[in-house]
């Protein structure tokens, strides 16, 4: 089975601090919803940023969609195929209205205004967010912002989703709604989450990042990503 992501031996540390990743192996296959957990500061968000080429590891390899990626330019087509939902929606929403934010990605992918507008309508209908179409993004509630960021990423039709704490700060009804949306999607996913109830409902596999290493939920170290082919 062809893997979407295969990372081996990743090492990374922020200046002046110990390594947060110290030989991490990770893989993601089609159909998987891989949940990533671990204590605060363990490097979970850092790992997602490395997989997306937004941080460069000190050592190790990232193979994404069948090609090794080393420099930023190597990741340009990865950004078309993998959608990243940030932990804080305010890091992701920057257009005046919801419709403009959702249309931004399709327009950047070369779609015409009419094509992008059709995508906006389809995504809003699929996520039942049509009532937010003309709302000003910075005036949305936290839960509404989370749903709109997900809509904006889905508008780009990615093969993979990387989601950083997608239920963080949500009330129970919105959390249920996000859970249902994710379970209905066909995309493979890597999901960082501290919420054990949410993880149990969405995951097909779960790993834990502790002391710079990945272990499965039994506490056993992860074998090399290549063993999951």
Biotite code that builds the C-alpha atoms (Angstrom):
import biotite.structure as struc

atoms = struc.array([
    struc.Atom([0.000, 0.000, 0.000], chain_id="A", res_id=1, res_name="UNK", atom_name="CA", element="C"),
    struc.Atom([1.366, 3.415, -0.955], chain_id="A", res_id=2, res_name="UNK", atom_name="CA", element="C"),
    struc.Atom([1.857, 5.748, 2.014], chain_id="A", res_id=3, res_name="UNK", atom_name="CA", element="C"),
    struc.Atom([0.830, 9.401, 2.051], chain_id="A", res_id=4, res_name="UNK", atom_name="CA", element="C"),
    struc.Atom([3.502, 10.289, 4.624], chain_id="A", res_id=5, res_name="UNK", atom_name="CA", element="C"),
    struc.Atom([6.539, 8.370, 5.789], chain_id="A", res_id=6, res_name="UNK", atom_name="CA", element="C"),
    struc.Atom([8.868, 10.093, 8.246], chain_id="A", res_id=7, res_name="UNK", atom_name="CA", element="C"),
    struc.Atom([11.945, 8.360, 9.612], chain_id="A", res_id=8, res_name="UNK", atom_name="CA", element="C"),
    struc.Atom([14.463, 9.382, 12.252], chain_id="A", res_id=9, res_name="UNK", atom_name="CA", element="C"),
    struc.Atom([13.162, 12.931, 12.717], chain_id="A", res_id=10, res_name="UNK", atom_name="CA", element="C"),
    struc.Atom([15.211, 15.062, 15.116], chain_id="A", res_id=11, res_name="UNK", atom_name="CA", element="C"),
    struc.Atom([14.275, 18.625, 16.015], chain_id="A", res_id=12, res_name="UNK", atom_name="CA", element="C"),
    struc.Atom([14.874, 21.121, 18.805], chain_id="A", res_id=13, res_name="UNK", atom_name="CA", element="C"),
    struc.Atom([14.119, 24.798, 19.231], chain_id="A", res_id=14, res_name="UNK", atom_name="CA", element="C"),
    struc.Atom([17.121, 27.083, 19.887], chain_id="A", res_id=15, res_name="UNK", atom_name="CA", element="C"),
    struc.Atom([18.225, 26.949, 23.512], chain_id="A", res_id=16, res_name="UNK", atom_name="CA", element="C"),
    struc.Atom([16.001, 23.977, 24.355], chain_id="A", res_id=17, res_name="UNK", atom_name="CA", element="C"),
    struc.Atom([16.415, 20.166, 24.381], chain_id="A", res_id=18, res_name="UNK", atom_name="CA", element="C"),
    struc.Atom([15.233, 18.206, 21.378], chain_id="A", res_id=19, res_name="UNK", atom_name="CA", element="C"),
    struc.Atom([11.464, 17.724, 21.300], chain_id="A", res_id=20, res_name="UNK", atom_name="CA", element="C"),
    struc.Atom([11.812, 15.071, 18.593], chain_id="A", res_id=21, res_name="UNK", atom_name="CA", element="C"),
    struc.Atom([14.616, 12.575, 18.940], chain_id="A", res_id=22, res_name="UNK", atom_name="CA", element="C"),
    struc.Atom([14.310, 9.924, 16.254], chain_id="A", res_id=23, res_name="UNK", atom_name="CA", element="C"),
    struc.Atom([10.613, 9.914, 15.376], chain_id="A", res_id=24, res_name="UNK", atom_name="CA", element="C"),
    struc.Atom([9.214, 7.476, 12.800], chain_id="A", res_id=25, res_name="UNK", atom_name="CA", element="C"),
    struc.Atom([5.671, 7.997, 11.540], chain_id="A", res_id=26, res_name="UNK", atom_name="CA", element="C"),
    struc.Atom([3.587, 6.789, 8.621], chain_id="A", res_id=27, res_name="UNK", atom_name="CA", element="C"),
    struc.Atom([0.112, 7.494, 7.268], chain_id="A", res_id=28, res_name="UNK", atom_name="CA", element="C"),
    struc.Atom([-1.649, 5.192, 4.829], chain_id="A", res_id=29, res_name="UNK", atom_name="CA", element="C"),
    struc.Atom([-4.837, 5.799, 2.833], chain_id="A", res_id=30, res_name="UNK", atom_name="CA", element="C"),
    struc.Atom([-7.950, 5.400, 4.963], chain_id="A", res_id=31, res_name="UNK", atom_name="CA", element="C"),
    struc.Atom([-6.166, 5.910, 8.266], chain_id="A", res_id=32, res_name="UNK", atom_name="CA", element="C"),
    struc.Atom([-7.217, 8.412, 10.915], chain_id="A", res_id=33, res_name="UNK", atom_name="CA", element="C"),
    struc.Atom([-4.107, 8.489, 13.059], chain_id="A", res_id=34, res_name="UNK", atom_name="CA", element="C"),
    struc.Atom([-4.484, 10.223, 16.431], chain_id="A", res_id=35, res_name="UNK", atom_name="CA", element="C"),
    struc.Atom([-1.375, 11.693, 18.021], chain_id="A", res_id=36, res_name="UNK", atom_name="CA", element="C"),
    struc.Atom([-1.337, 12.384, 21.735], chain_id="A", res_id=37, res_name="UNK", atom_name="CA", element="C"),
    struc.Atom([1.192, 13.221, 24.417], chain_id="A", res_id=38, res_name="UNK", atom_name="CA", element="C"),
    struc.Atom([1.880, 15.822, 27.117], chain_id="A", res_id=39, res_name="UNK", atom_name="CA", element="C"),
    struc.Atom([1.974, 19.552, 26.461], chain_id="A", res_id=40, res_name="UNK", atom_name="CA", element="C"),
    struc.Atom([5.257, 20.548, 24.849], chain_id="A", res_id=41, res_name="UNK", atom_name="CA", element="C"),
    struc.Atom([5.990, 17.020, 23.630], chain_id="A", res_id=42, res_name="UNK", atom_name="CA", element="C"),
    struc.Atom([6.351, 18.192, 20.017], chain_id="A", res_id=43, res_name="UNK", atom_name="CA", element="C"),
    struc.Atom([3.054, 17.104, 18.495], chain_id="A", res_id=44, res_name="UNK", atom_name="CA", element="C"),
    struc.Atom([2.372, 20.372, 16.675], chain_id="A", res_id=45, res_name="UNK", atom_name="CA", element="C"),
    struc.Atom([6.053, 20.545, 15.743], chain_id="A", res_id=46, res_name="UNK", atom_name="CA", element="C"),
    struc.Atom([5.771, 17.151, 14.065], chain_id="A", res_id=47, res_name="UNK", atom_name="CA", element="C"),
    struc.Atom([2.822, 18.325, 11.955], chain_id="A", res_id=48, res_name="UNK", atom_name="CA", element="C"),
    struc.Atom([4.733, 21.450, 10.921], chain_id="A", res_id=49, res_name="UNK", atom_name="CA", element="C"),
    struc.Atom([7.687, 19.307, 9.814], chain_id="A", res_id=50, res_name="UNK", atom_name="CA", element="C"),
    struc.Atom([5.436, 17.013, 7.781], chain_id="A", res_id=51, res_name="UNK", atom_name="CA", element="C"),
    struc.Atom([4.080, 20.115, 6.012], chain_id="A", res_id=52, res_name="UNK", atom_name="CA", element="C"),
    struc.Atom([7.537, 21.564, 5.392], chain_id="A", res_id=53, res_name="UNK", atom_name="CA", element="C"),
    struc.Atom([6.924, 24.552, 7.651], chain_id="A", res_id=54, res_name="UNK", atom_name="CA", element="C"),
    struc.Atom([9.811, 23.526, 9.909], chain_id="A", res_id=55, res_name="UNK", atom_name="CA", element="C"),
    struc.Atom([12.996, 21.767, 8.827], chain_id="A", res_id=56, res_name="UNK", atom_name="CA", element="C"),
    struc.Atom([14.271, 18.850, 10.931], chain_id="A", res_id=57, res_name="UNK", atom_name="CA", element="C"),
    struc.Atom([17.888, 18.669, 12.035], chain_id="A", res_id=58, res_name="UNK", atom_name="CA", element="C"),
    struc.Atom([18.006, 15.046, 10.914], chain_id="A", res_id=59, res_name="UNK", atom_name="CA", element="C"),
    struc.Atom([15.730, 12.460, 9.370], chain_id="A", res_id=60, res_name="UNK", atom_name="CA", element="C"),
    struc.Atom([13.660, 12.145, 6.201], chain_id="A", res_id=61, res_name="UNK", atom_name="CA", element="C"),
    struc.Atom([10.168, 13.113, 5.160], chain_id="A", res_id=62, res_name="UNK", atom_name="CA", element="C"),
    struc.Atom([8.641, 11.262, 2.209], chain_id="A", res_id=63, res_name="UNK", atom_name="CA", element="C"),
    struc.Atom([5.296, 12.740, 1.221], chain_id="A", res_id=64, res_name="UNK", atom_name="CA", element="C"),
    struc.Atom([3.113, 11.417, -1.585], chain_id="A", res_id=65, res_name="UNK", atom_name="CA", element="C"),
    struc.Atom([5.921, 9.181, -2.821], chain_id="A", res_id=66, res_name="UNK", atom_name="CA", element="C"),
    struc.Atom([8.752, 11.743, -2.931], chain_id="A", res_id=67, res_name="UNK", atom_name="CA", element="C"),
    struc.Atom([11.395, 12.756, -0.429], chain_id="A", res_id=68, res_name="UNK", atom_name="CA", element="C"),
    struc.Atom([10.987, 16.390, 0.612], chain_id="A", res_id=69, res_name="UNK", atom_name="CA", element="C"),
    struc.Atom([13.959, 18.394, 1.862], chain_id="A", res_id=70, res_name="UNK", atom_name="CA", element="C"),
    struc.Atom([13.671, 22.079, 0.979], chain_id="A", res_id=71, res_name="UNK", atom_name="CA", element="C"),
    struc.Atom([10.651, 24.380, 1.118], chain_id="A", res_id=72, res_name="UNK", atom_name="CA", element="C"),
    struc.Atom([10.190, 24.232, -2.654], chain_id="A", res_id=73, res_name="UNK", atom_name="CA", element="C"),
    struc.Atom([9.842, 20.439, -2.398], chain_id="A", res_id=74, res_name="UNK", atom_name="CA", element="C"),
    struc.Atom([6.689, 20.922, -0.330], chain_id="A", res_id=75, res_name="UNK", atom_name="CA", element="C"),
    struc.Atom([4.804, 23.237, -2.692], chain_id="A", res_id=76, res_name="UNK", atom_name="CA", element="C"),
    struc.Atom([2.762, 20.431, -4.210], chain_id="A", res_id=77, res_name="UNK", atom_name="CA", element="C"),
    struc.Atom([2.314, 18.838, -0.758], chain_id="A", res_id=78, res_name="UNK", atom_name="CA", element="C"),
    struc.Atom([0.398, 21.973, 0.257], chain_id="A", res_id=79, res_name="UNK", atom_name="CA", element="C"),
    struc.Atom([-2.042, 21.224, -2.556], chain_id="A", res_id=80, res_name="UNK", atom_name="CA", element="C"),
    struc.Atom([-2.582, 17.653, -1.416], chain_id="A", res_id=81, res_name="UNK", atom_name="CA", element="C"),
    struc.Atom([-2.547, 17.969, 2.378], chain_id="A", res_id=82, res_name="UNK", atom_name="CA", element="C"),
    struc.Atom([-4.796, 20.396, 4.243], chain_id="A", res_id=83, res_name="UNK", atom_name="CA", element="C"),
    struc.Atom([-3.558, 21.774, 7.573], chain_id="A", res_id=84, res_name="UNK", atom_name="CA", element="C"),
    struc.Atom([-6.090, 22.931, 10.178], chain_id="A", res_id=85, res_name="UNK", atom_name="CA", element="C"),
    struc.Atom([-4.286, 25.019, 12.790], chain_id="A", res_id=86, res_name="UNK", atom_name="CA", element="C"),
    struc.Atom([-5.058, 24.834, 16.507], chain_id="A", res_id=87, res_name="UNK", atom_name="CA", element="C"),
    struc.Atom([-6.030, 28.525, 16.581], chain_id="A", res_id=88, res_name="UNK", atom_name="CA", element="C"),
    struc.Atom([-8.548, 29.419, 13.830], chain_id="A", res_id=89, res_name="UNK", atom_name="CA", element="C"),
    struc.Atom([-7.406, 33.051, 13.962], chain_id="A", res_id=90, res_name="UNK", atom_name="CA", element="C"),
    struc.Atom([-4.077, 31.893, 12.480], chain_id="A", res_id=91, res_name="UNK", atom_name="CA", element="C"),
    struc.Atom([-5.965, 30.690, 9.420], chain_id="A", res_id=92, res_name="UNK", atom_name="CA", element="C"),
    struc.Atom([-8.833, 33.102, 8.760], chain_id="A", res_id=93, res_name="UNK", atom_name="CA", element="C"),
    struc.Atom([-7.832, 36.407, 7.183], chain_id="A", res_id=94, res_name="UNK", atom_name="CA", element="C"),
    struc.Atom([-10.392, 37.341, 4.506], chain_id="A", res_id=95, res_name="UNK", atom_name="CA", element="C"),
    struc.Atom([-13.267, 39.726, 5.353], chain_id="A", res_id=96, res_name="UNK", atom_name="CA", element="C"),
    struc.Atom([-16.113, 37.230, 4.930], chain_id="A", res_id=97, res_name="UNK", atom_name="CA", element="C"),
    struc.Atom([-16.621, 33.494, 5.288], chain_id="A", res_id=98, res_name="UNK", atom_name="CA", element="C"),
    struc.Atom([-17.306, 33.027, 1.568], chain_id="A", res_id=99, res_name="UNK", atom_name="CA", element="C"),
    struc.Atom([-14.097, 34.870, 0.634], chain_id="A", res_id=100, res_name="UNK", atom_name="CA", element="C"),
    struc.Atom([-12.043, 32.795, 3.062], chain_id="A", res_id=101, res_name="UNK", atom_name="CA", element="C"),
    struc.Atom([-13.373, 29.540, 1.641], chain_id="A", res_id=102, res_name="UNK", atom_name="CA", element="C"),
    struc.Atom([-12.867, 30.748, -1.944], chain_id="A", res_id=103, res_name="UNK", atom_name="CA", element="C"),
    struc.Atom([-9.265, 31.809, -1.326], chain_id="A", res_id=104, res_name="UNK", atom_name="CA", element="C"),
    struc.Atom([-7.769, 28.329, -1.666], chain_id="A", res_id=105, res_name="UNK", atom_name="CA", element="C"),
    struc.Atom([-9.604, 27.306, -4.854], chain_id="A", res_id=106, res_name="UNK", atom_name="CA", element="C"),
    struc.Atom([-8.715, 30.648, -6.482], chain_id="A", res_id=107, res_name="UNK", atom_name="CA", element="C"),
    struc.Atom([-5.052, 30.101, -5.616], chain_id="A", res_id=108, res_name="UNK", atom_name="CA", element="C"),
    struc.Atom([-5.268, 26.663, -7.212], chain_id="A", res_id=109, res_name="UNK", atom_name="CA", element="C"),
    struc.Atom([-6.242, 28.327, -10.475], chain_id="A", res_id=110, res_name="UNK", atom_name="CA", element="C"),
    struc.Atom([-10.017, 27.990, -10.460], chain_id="A", res_id=111, res_name="UNK", atom_name="CA", element="C"),
    struc.Atom([-12.061, 30.763, -12.037], chain_id="A", res_id=112, res_name="UNK", atom_name="CA", element="C"),
    struc.Atom([-14.252, 32.989, -9.863], chain_id="A", res_id=113, res_name="UNK", atom_name="CA", element="C"),
    struc.Atom([-17.316, 31.060, -10.995], chain_id="A", res_id=114, res_name="UNK", atom_name="CA", element="C"),
    struc.Atom([-15.680, 27.714, -10.245], chain_id="A", res_id=115, res_name="UNK", atom_name="CA", element="C"),
    struc.Atom([-14.510, 28.922, -6.831], chain_id="A", res_id=116, res_name="UNK", atom_name="CA", element="C"),
    struc.Atom([-18.002, 30.229, -6.039], chain_id="A", res_id=117, res_name="UNK", atom_name="CA", element="C"),
    struc.Atom([-19.449, 26.818, -6.886], chain_id="A", res_id=118, res_name="UNK", atom_name="CA", element="C"),
    struc.Atom([-16.945, 25.155, -4.558], chain_id="A", res_id=119, res_name="UNK", atom_name="CA", element="C"),
    struc.Atom([-17.911, 27.579, -1.786], chain_id="A", res_id=120, res_name="UNK", atom_name="CA", element="C"),
    struc.Atom([-21.584, 26.722, -2.169], chain_id="A", res_id=121, res_name="UNK", atom_name="CA", element="C"),
    struc.Atom([-20.886, 22.976, -2.234], chain_id="A", res_id=122, res_name="UNK", atom_name="CA", element="C"),
    struc.Atom([-18.729, 23.060, 0.914], chain_id="A", res_id=123, res_name="UNK", atom_name="CA", element="C"),
    struc.Atom([-21.115, 25.341, 2.797], chain_id="A", res_id=124, res_name="UNK", atom_name="CA", element="C"),
    struc.Atom([-24.000, 23.017, 1.945], chain_id="A", res_id=125, res_name="UNK", atom_name="CA", element="C"),
    struc.Atom([-22.050, 19.883, 2.890], chain_id="A", res_id=126, res_name="UNK", atom_name="CA", element="C"),
    struc.Atom([-21.107, 21.297, 6.308], chain_id="A", res_id=127, res_name="UNK", atom_name="CA", element="C"),
    struc.Atom([-24.497, 23.028, 6.777], chain_id="A", res_id=128, res_name="UNK", atom_name="CA", element="C"),
    struc.Atom([-22.852, 26.442, 7.081], chain_id="A", res_id=129, res_name="UNK", atom_name="CA", element="C"),
    struc.Atom([-24.801, 28.352, 4.428], chain_id="A", res_id=130, res_name="UNK", atom_name="CA", element="C"),
    struc.Atom([-26.112, 30.791, 7.036], chain_id="A", res_id=131, res_name="UNK", atom_name="CA", element="C"),
    struc.Atom([-22.528, 31.962, 7.657], chain_id="A", res_id=132, res_name="UNK", atom_name="CA", element="C"),
    struc.Atom([-21.772, 32.768, 4.008], chain_id="A", res_id=133, res_name="UNK", atom_name="CA", element="C"),
    struc.Atom([-21.640, 36.581, 4.317], chain_id="A", res_id=134, res_name="UNK", atom_name="CA", element="C"),
    struc.Atom([-20.632, 36.772, 7.973], chain_id="A", res_id=135, res_name="UNK", atom_name="CA", element="C"),
    struc.Atom([-17.500, 38.708, 8.929], chain_id="A", res_id=136, res_name="UNK", atom_name="CA", element="C"),
    struc.Atom([-14.944, 36.113, 9.989], chain_id="A", res_id=137, res_name="UNK", atom_name="CA", element="C"),
    struc.Atom([-13.472, 37.934, 12.989], chain_id="A", res_id=138, res_name="UNK", atom_name="CA", element="C"),
    struc.Atom([-16.972, 38.299, 14.477], chain_id="A", res_id=139, res_name="UNK", atom_name="CA", element="C"),
    struc.Atom([-17.701, 34.564, 14.448], chain_id="A", res_id=140, res_name="UNK", atom_name="CA", element="C"),
    struc.Atom([-17.807, 32.521, 17.636], chain_id="A", res_id=141, res_name="UNK", atom_name="CA", element="C"),
    struc.Atom([-14.926, 30.182, 18.385], chain_id="A", res_id=142, res_name="UNK", atom_name="CA", element="C"),
    struc.Atom([-16.925, 27.167, 17.256], chain_id="A", res_id=143, res_name="UNK", atom_name="CA", element="C"),
    struc.Atom([-18.042, 28.881, 14.052], chain_id="A", res_id=144, res_name="UNK", atom_name="CA", element="C"),
    struc.Atom([-14.430, 29.819, 13.276], chain_id="A", res_id=145, res_name="UNK", atom_name="CA", element="C"),
    struc.Atom([-13.371, 26.203, 13.735], chain_id="A", res_id=146, res_name="UNK", atom_name="CA", element="C"),
    struc.Atom([-16.033, 24.993, 11.307], chain_id="A", res_id=147, res_name="UNK", atom_name="CA", element="C"),
    struc.Atom([-15.118, 27.660, 8.753], chain_id="A", res_id=148, res_name="UNK", atom_name="CA", element="C"),
    struc.Atom([-11.399, 26.793, 8.900], chain_id="A", res_id=149, res_name="UNK", atom_name="CA", element="C"),
    struc.Atom([-12.324, 23.177, 8.194], chain_id="A", res_id=150, res_name="UNK", atom_name="CA", element="C"),
    struc.Atom([-14.555, 24.286, 5.320], chain_id="A", res_id=151, res_name="UNK", atom_name="CA", element="C"),
    struc.Atom([-11.746, 26.414, 3.875], chain_id="A", res_id=152, res_name="UNK", atom_name="CA", element="C"),
    struc.Atom([-9.360, 23.448, 3.912], chain_id="A", res_id=153, res_name="UNK", atom_name="CA", element="C"),
    struc.Atom([-11.920, 21.052, 2.419], chain_id="A", res_id=154, res_name="UNK", atom_name="CA", element="C"),
    struc.Atom([-12.559, 23.531, -0.409], chain_id="A", res_id=155, res_name="UNK", atom_name="CA", element="C"),
    struc.Atom([-9.063, 22.712, -1.685], chain_id="A", res_id=156, res_name="UNK", atom_name="CA", element="C"),
    struc.Atom([-10.038, 19.032, -2.007], chain_id="A", res_id=157, res_name="UNK", atom_name="CA", element="C"),
    struc.Atom([-6.989, 17.607, -0.180], chain_id="A", res_id=158, res_name="UNK", atom_name="CA", element="C"),
    struc.Atom([-6.198, 13.915, -0.015], chain_id="A", res_id=159, res_name="UNK", atom_name="CA", element="C"),
    struc.Atom([-4.988, 14.216, 3.594], chain_id="A", res_id=160, res_name="UNK", atom_name="CA", element="C"),
    struc.Atom([-5.966, 16.344, 6.582], chain_id="A", res_id=161, res_name="UNK", atom_name="CA", element="C"),
    struc.Atom([-3.607, 17.332, 9.395], chain_id="A", res_id=162, res_name="UNK", atom_name="CA", element="C"),
    struc.Atom([-5.617, 18.701, 12.310], chain_id="A", res_id=163, res_name="UNK", atom_name="CA", element="C"),
    struc.Atom([-4.108, 20.283, 15.413], chain_id="A", res_id=164, res_name="UNK", atom_name="CA", element="C"),
    struc.Atom([-6.524, 20.026, 18.376], chain_id="A", res_id=165, res_name="UNK", atom_name="CA", element="C"),
    struc.Atom([-9.680, 20.349, 16.229], chain_id="A", res_id=166, res_name="UNK", atom_name="CA", element="C"),
    struc.Atom([-12.008, 20.230, 19.269], chain_id="A", res_id=167, res_name="UNK", atom_name="CA", element="C"),
    struc.Atom([-9.998, 22.582, 21.477], chain_id="A", res_id=168, res_name="UNK", atom_name="CA", element="C"),
    struc.Atom([-12.304, 25.043, 23.275], chain_id="A", res_id=169, res_name="UNK", atom_name="CA", element="C"),
    struc.Atom([-15.493, 23.783, 21.610], chain_id="A", res_id=170, res_name="UNK", atom_name="CA", element="C"),
    struc.Atom([-18.774, 23.334, 23.414], chain_id="A", res_id=171, res_name="UNK", atom_name="CA", element="C"),
    struc.Atom([-20.299, 19.858, 23.388], chain_id="A", res_id=172, res_name="UNK", atom_name="CA", element="C"),
    struc.Atom([-22.715, 20.327, 20.446], chain_id="A", res_id=173, res_name="UNK", atom_name="CA", element="C"),
    struc.Atom([-19.980, 21.806, 18.221], chain_id="A", res_id=174, res_name="UNK", atom_name="CA", element="C"),
    struc.Atom([-17.564, 19.070, 19.261], chain_id="A", res_id=175, res_name="UNK", atom_name="CA", element="C"),
    struc.Atom([-20.172, 16.484, 18.275], chain_id="A", res_id=176, res_name="UNK", atom_name="CA", element="C"),
    struc.Atom([-20.638, 18.240, 14.957], chain_id="A", res_id=177, res_name="UNK", atom_name="CA", element="C"),
    struc.Atom([-16.899, 18.296, 14.199], chain_id="A", res_id=178, res_name="UNK", atom_name="CA", element="C"),
    struc.Atom([-16.656, 14.616, 15.151], chain_id="A", res_id=179, res_name="UNK", atom_name="CA", element="C"),
    struc.Atom([-19.496, 13.683, 12.816], chain_id="A", res_id=180, res_name="UNK", atom_name="CA", element="C"),
    struc.Atom([-17.996, 15.722, 9.969], chain_id="A", res_id=181, res_name="UNK", atom_name="CA", element="C"),
    struc.Atom([-14.589, 14.083, 10.315], chain_id="A", res_id=182, res_name="UNK", atom_name="CA", element="C"),
    struc.Atom([-16.071, 10.586, 10.492], chain_id="A", res_id=183, res_name="UNK", atom_name="CA", element="C"),
    struc.Atom([-17.975, 11.219, 7.268], chain_id="A", res_id=184, res_name="UNK", atom_name="CA", element="C"),
    struc.Atom([-14.906, 12.390, 5.331], chain_id="A", res_id=185, res_name="UNK", atom_name="CA", element="C"),
    struc.Atom([-12.920, 10.031, 3.083], chain_id="A", res_id=186, res_name="UNK", atom_name="CA", element="C"),
    struc.Atom([-9.553, 11.709, 3.666], chain_id="A", res_id=187, res_name="UNK", atom_name="CA", element="C"),
    struc.Atom([-6.756, 10.115, 5.639], chain_id="A", res_id=188, res_name="UNK", atom_name="CA", element="C"),
    struc.Atom([-5.935, 12.187, 8.711], chain_id="A", res_id=189, res_name="UNK", atom_name="CA", element="C"),
    struc.Atom([-3.340, 12.882, 11.362], chain_id="A", res_id=190, res_name="UNK", atom_name="CA", element="C"),
    struc.Atom([-5.127, 14.376, 14.359], chain_id="A", res_id=191, res_name="UNK", atom_name="CA", element="C"),
    struc.Atom([-3.425, 15.893, 17.393], chain_id="A", res_id=192, res_name="UNK", atom_name="CA", element="C"),
    struc.Atom([-5.816, 15.760, 20.337], chain_id="A", res_id=193, res_name="UNK", atom_name="CA", element="C"),
    struc.Atom([-5.792, 15.665, 24.137], chain_id="A", res_id=194, res_name="UNK", atom_name="CA", element="C"),
    struc.Atom([-9.452, 14.583, 24.219], chain_id="A", res_id=195, res_name="UNK", atom_name="CA", element="C"),
    struc.Atom([-9.621, 10.799, 24.798], chain_id="A", res_id=196, res_name="UNK", atom_name="CA", element="C"),
    struc.Atom([-13.368, 10.584, 24.123], chain_id="A", res_id=197, res_name="UNK", atom_name="CA", element="C"),
    struc.Atom([-12.991, 12.369, 20.794], chain_id="A", res_id=198, res_name="UNK", atom_name="CA", element="C"),
    struc.Atom([-9.993, 10.230, 19.843], chain_id="A", res_id=199, res_name="UNK", atom_name="CA", element="C"),
    struc.Atom([-11.828, 6.980, 20.511], chain_id="A", res_id=200, res_name="UNK", atom_name="CA", element="C"),
    struc.Atom([-14.644, 8.088, 18.223], chain_id="A", res_id=201, res_name="UNK", atom_name="CA", element="C"),
    struc.Atom([-12.492, 9.047, 15.218], chain_id="A", res_id=202, res_name="UNK", atom_name="CA", element="C"),
    struc.Atom([-9.254, 7.073, 15.318], chain_id="A", res_id=203, res_name="UNK", atom_name="CA", element="C"),
    struc.Atom([-8.261, 3.999, 13.405], chain_id="A", res_id=204, res_name="UNK", atom_name="CA", element="C"),
    struc.Atom([-4.846, 4.052, 15.115], chain_id="A", res_id=205, res_name="UNK", atom_name="CA", element="C"),
    struc.Atom([-3.322, 6.046, 17.960], chain_id="A", res_id=206, res_name="UNK", atom_name="CA", element="C"),
    struc.Atom([0.262, 6.840, 18.948], chain_id="A", res_id=207, res_name="UNK", atom_name="CA", element="C"),
    struc.Atom([1.750, 8.782, 21.844], chain_id="A", res_id=208, res_name="UNK", atom_name="CA", element="C"),
    struc.Atom([4.699, 11.186, 21.697], chain_id="A", res_id=209, res_name="UNK", atom_name="CA", element="C"),
    struc.Atom([6.764, 11.163, 24.897], chain_id="A", res_id=210, res_name="UNK", atom_name="CA", element="C"),
    struc.Atom([10.378, 12.195, 25.487], chain_id="A", res_id=211, res_name="UNK", atom_name="CA", element="C"),
    struc.Atom([10.989, 12.702, 21.791], chain_id="A", res_id=212, res_name="UNK", atom_name="CA", element="C"),
    struc.Atom([9.839, 9.231, 20.753], chain_id="A", res_id=213, res_name="UNK", atom_name="CA", element="C"),
    struc.Atom([6.590, 7.723, 19.479], chain_id="A", res_id=214, res_name="UNK", atom_name="CA", element="C"),
    struc.Atom([4.990, 4.774, 21.217], chain_id="A", res_id=215, res_name="UNK", atom_name="CA", element="C"),
    struc.Atom([1.730, 2.986, 20.545], chain_id="A", res_id=216, res_name="UNK", atom_name="CA", element="C"),
    struc.Atom([-1.009, 3.124, 23.156], chain_id="A", res_id=217, res_name="UNK", atom_name="CA", element="C"),
    struc.Atom([0.404, 0.061, 24.901], chain_id="A", res_id=218, res_name="UNK", atom_name="CA", element="C"),
    struc.Atom([3.542, 2.082, 25.602], chain_id="A", res_id=219, res_name="UNK", atom_name="CA", element="C"),
    struc.Atom([5.687, 0.090, 23.186], chain_id="A", res_id=220, res_name="UNK", atom_name="CA", element="C"),
    struc.Atom([8.069, 2.042, 20.937], chain_id="A", res_id=221, res_name="UNK", atom_name="CA", element="C"),
    struc.Atom([6.939, 2.432, 17.360], chain_id="A", res_id=222, res_name="UNK", atom_name="CA", element="C"),
    struc.Atom([8.731, 0.306, 14.836], chain_id="A", res_id=223, res_name="UNK", atom_name="CA", element="C"),
    struc.Atom([10.169, 2.006, 11.786], chain_id="A", res_id=224, res_name="UNK", atom_name="CA", element="C"),
    struc.Atom([7.634, 3.456, 9.410], chain_id="A", res_id=225, res_name="UNK", atom_name="CA", element="C"),
    struc.Atom([8.868, 1.150, 6.669], chain_id="A", res_id=226, res_name="UNK", atom_name="CA", element="C"),
    struc.Atom([7.483, -1.832, 8.581], chain_id="A", res_id=227, res_name="UNK", atom_name="CA", element="C"),
    struc.Atom([3.948, -0.539, 7.922], chain_id="A", res_id=228, res_name="UNK", atom_name="CA", element="C"),
    struc.Atom([4.086, -0.925, 4.163], chain_id="A", res_id=229, res_name="UNK", atom_name="CA", element="C"),
])
